[in-house]
Amino acid sequence: MSDEPLIRLAEAAGLSIDWIDADNRQQRVTPDVLREVLACLGLAADSAEDVDASLAMLDRQNNHGGLPPLMTCDQHHPLELAAYFEPASRFELTLENGEVRHGELDHQARLPAIDTPGYHQLAVADRQVTLAVAPHSCPTVAEVAGAHAWGLTVQLYSLRRPGDGGLGDTQALEELVRNAAAHGADALGISPVHAMFGVHIDQYSPYSPSSRLFYNVLHAAPGAILGELPVRQAIEACGLAGELERLERLELIDWPAVAQSRQRLLRQLFDDFRQGENPQQLDFDSFRSNGGEALENHCRFEALHAHLRSAEGHPQHWRNWPEDYRDPASPAVEKFAREHADEVSYHAFGQWLMARGLERAQVAARSAGMRIGLVSDLAVGADGGGSQAWSRQAELLASLSVGAPPDVMNRDGQNWGISAFSPWGLKQNGFRAYIEMLRANLAHSGGMRIDHVLGLKRLWVMPAGADPKHGVYLNFPFDDMLRLLCLEAWRHRAVILGEDLGTIPPGLRDVLAARGILGMRVLLFEQHDGHFQRAGHYSSQALATTTTHDIPTLTGWWNGHDIDWRIKVGQVEEADRDQQWRAREHERAGLNRLLCEDSGRHSDQLLSTEQAVDAAACFLGHTPAPLVLLPVEDALGLEEQTNMPGIVETHPNWRRRYPGDSATLLDGDASRRRLECLARARHNHRGAAHR
């Protein structure tokens, strides 16, 4: 069989045969990789007969039922409907607000432009479709917070407060937003708070969740919702006081021990809550009712996952459960939920506490003067064995893993071990899973950061467990997903930030900018061979920051501490230390020149570490970026980085805690100095913009 039929099938399935890598070199996916990925998509391609059958199946899928359940269009633009209706067909349009409009399609079978954004119902003849009419762009930072806003980013789990039991929670977050607002911050970006697996207590990377629809209940602060007395009584009943104090004293988070203690506490609190008359029962019942099928499915999954263990007693992937339980709508699942109603309710209880805690934190942020408040973080995917994959099987890819091809940041590529949406599954189901995910992550925030925003257009996919070099780009319904993002951001009056680092398709940044989605520019990346970008040359269509959670802090980078770590974990040979350090000295000299020039110093003298971090905070303030986000790690001048990608056991990823109480974390001399300089630089920029 020649490669031509295979290529035709791959392109029909949305795969990119040819692509340009991070070094601007043309690449072509091999036939073997195409066959492997197509097989994971359920499209056999081992023979010409296989290819013909798979093409026919794709055609049936794409054309099944004709009119899709949902279509998107732009506000003030007509919608092409010639593929579905005759010219001059009569229509009835029911807007979300109840207004009904009648008319007819024009001579090209186009629906006249609609001036009101929203989800509207269109009826033509005897067929109906939901129309998602999107504003041209997401709300901009300037519209929400004025010109030249600034804020901080924080790892939620790292926060401390007295009595936190060893892990950051929403009460500590509430205290930090007040502290940050007192220093003039407009926004606080937080690490993902997605739901994890209750029974996998040693799986805690916030970017590998069970579901992006719900929350990690370990971050709940029950005392802020139920009152401190019930919590103290529950701790006493469980005999947990000593263990919680021990965990709180640790420098690194002991996730398994924290999970065990918090789950015991939450179960005791739930038992106490449901036993007597409780004034908050109505609120809990309302929360659960409003959560609908999605919340019920997540809670049922958690209960099933704990119950349906292997013969050896271990939790299993849901695909290995007895067949009756693999379908969320099956009678077996319904029966299990009835028989284990208290267990299912317990998981809803944890979600309620977490949702109300985030709600309190956002109210506190806005009340304290933040114009944006919390900025949530949306991970690029979820674990294929998790509740979202189980409950939305028709809309997620089961057998493929998402990652990144070899690029400047990682020459071996990356396999993140997470699943992604199915492009045709989304279309066939009216983008239900995507819309509910956006709403969940915008519910209690004034903004949202989308991790790997390039995934709205394409994702690097490979068979689960495969080498990332054996992958291919899978394309998504980009225009539809962008419109839905704009619509949901508009409905929530939220700013959208897109992490656009890595191998970027040509023109993508311009498209995102036109839709009001800010890109991301990182100080340590804005260079070429030690020549760093001046402040005035930064993009006015991207946020500016010093570092990210996946790279060294400024202090660590300036001192070469990350080089020591890379040698320690085996990423770099000890023999290469001198070469690595010489390269770092060259880059550091370039950054030193930039920071000295920006701050009016002579660059013939190397700044001290503290001076460099100070100068970097001020430098960001001088950029034309609509939003500057300074990581708390750099505000405090910390040396250790949050995460070393690709390293699991030998570096304490996602375990570091901050050195002070959240209520006063930013009040030290060094952090106060940096935030004052950043705020002053932003204010001067704002004033200049209005002169």
Salt bridges, closest charged atoms under 4 A:
ASP18 OD1 - ARG28 NE 2.79
ASP21 OD2 - ARG25 NE 3.02
ASP23 OD2 - ARG25 NH2 3.50
ASP23 OD2 - ARG411 NH1 2.82
ASP32 OD1 - ARG35 NH1 3.43
ASP74 OD1 - ARG483 NE 3.30
ASP74 OD1 - ARG515 NH2 2.83
GLU92 OE1 - HIS102 NE2 2.88
GLU96 OE1 - ARG491 NH1 2.79
GLU99 OE2 - ARG101 NE 2.93
GLU104 OE1 - ARG90 NH1 3.88
ASP106 OD2 - ARG110 NE 2.85
ASP115 OD1 - ARG101 NH2 3.19
ASP164 OD2 - ARG657 NH2 2.84
ASP169 OD2 - ARG161 NH2 2.77
GLU174 OE2 - ARG178 NH2 3.12
GLU174 OE2 - ARG360 NH2 2.94
ASP186 OD1 - ARG371 NE 2.94
ASP186 OD2 - ARG686 NH2 3.97
GLU243 OE1 - ARG246 NE 2.93
GLU251 OE2 - ARG160 NH2 4.00
ASP271 OD1 - ARG274 NH2 3.38
ASP283 OD2 - ARG356 NE 2.85
GLU293 OE1 - ARG392 NH1 3.19
GLU296 OE1 - ARG288 NH2 3.43
GLU296 OE2 - ARG300 NE 2.99
GLU334 OE2 - ARG300 NH1 3.24
GLU339 OE2 - LYS335 NZ 2.71
ASP342 OD2 - ARG274 NH1 3.12
GLU343 OE2 - ARG267 NH2 2.93
GLU343 OE2 - HIS347 NE2 3.51
GLU359 OE1 - ARG356 NH1 3.79
ASP377 OD1 - ARG449 NH1 2.75
GLU395 OE2 - ARG432 NH2 2.65
GLU436 OE2 - ARG392 NE 2.75
ASP451 OD1 - ARG449 NH2 3.30
ASP480 OD1 - ARG483 NH1 3.83
GLU488 OE2 - ARG439 NE 3.09
GLU488 OE2 - ARG491 NE 3.96
GLU488 OE1 - HIS492 ND1 3.78
GLU499 OE1 - ARG449 NH2 3.97
ASP500 OD2 - ARG509 NE 2.91
ASP500 OD2 - ARG521 NH1 3.20
ASP529 OD1 - HIS586 NE2 3.44
ASP550 OD2 - HIS549 NE2 3.46
ASP562 OD2 - ARG566 NH1 2.97
ASP562 OD1 - ARG584 NH1 2.77
ASP564 OD1 - ARG577 NH1 2.48
GLU574 OE2 - ARG577 NE 2.89
GLU587 OE1 - ARG584 NE 3.93
GLU597 OE2 - ARG534 NE 3.08
ASP598 OD2 - HIS622 ND1 2.83
GLU610 OE2 - ARG673 NH2 2.81
ASP614 OD2 - ARG673 NE 2.74
ASP614 OD1 - ARG674 NE 2.63
GLU640 OE2 - HIS561 NE2 3.02
GLU640 OE1 - ARG656 NH2 3.31
ASP667 OD1 - HIS183 NE2 2.75
ASP667 OD1 - ARG672 NH2 3.97
